């Protein structure tokens, strides 16, 4: 929920067409995300306090253990969407102090995401065994904190360039570290997605309640494409003229970033089509399948924010009106999906169909 809400604020800021009302809507989503984040922190803390042992049990539950990153995400990944949007909306309207603070938080985030990701996978491999027929892209979740490194670094550098404060930022180390960690996260996710394709070939599509998780496969390529293109667009500003012994290094790196981003964007588009196609059975009038609401429905939003920001970044990089318009259309559709999912969540809460003791608990 918080990742999806923060992602909407990020998408609105990335739109090629700027206006005051769009910025106001983006700020509204930013503040709503902060409120939801605090609420989640309080509620999950109360759960662990009122139910002693539930924190440790979360690591050994076969379903919940995959979402431990969503608890740890309260610090690395969910915080990442907040940090990215604060970088986007806050740095241009404050003094240089916020840029310094965000750079420090960037390094803390990178260290935390690496340690938590490795620790979570090691815990899962030591305590759990997941049959291949239960496999969904949710297996990628422990690596998701790594996948927001390049978007965070790219937005941090872009904010410094936009405000004329680039000398205050250690831009080269930020860019190189962001690309390194992003590459690690993408390669881990890519291998997991390869296992997911094997599962599809041998076991068919996931069951009804697992179907929203298919959309998570869009995120790795989308976030990596967006981050690489954002950093690539700033190479001539951040790298020294004779970097790596050549005055053409910055231009070569920019071309590599754009081409790699375009390649990964295509991969995300393919996974998007597969994910949407997996829901076709529920749209047919004669279908007997029913997609009961779960919080995983926010997977319809958050991974797609990666695809939208990548589309908008590529549209700006190639100065393509077609991609820019396509990105705006995707943004409008994504906001509509967020409204529908959020409304459905509130309705289920009101009817006690969600977060209420029941047989599955």
Buried (B, 14 or more C-beta within 10 A) or exposed (E): BBBBBBBBBBBBBBBBEEEEEBBEBBBEBBEBBBEBBEEBBEEBEEEBEEEEEBBEEBBEBEEBBBBBBBBBBBBBBBBBBBBBBBBBBBBEEEEBEBBEBBBEBBEBBBEBBBEBBBEBBEBBEEEEEBEEEBBBBBBBBBBBBBBBBBBBBBBBBBBBBEBEBBEBBBBBEBBBBBBBBBBBBBBBBBEBBEBBEEBBEEBEBBEEEBBBBBBBBBBBBBBBBBBBBBBBBBBEEBBEEEBEEEEEBBEEBBEEBBEBBBEBBEBBBEBBEBBBEBBEBEEEEEEEEEBEBBBBBBBBBBBBBBBBBBBBBBBBBBEBEEBBBBBBEBBEEBBEBBEEBBEBBEEBEEEEBBEEEEEEE
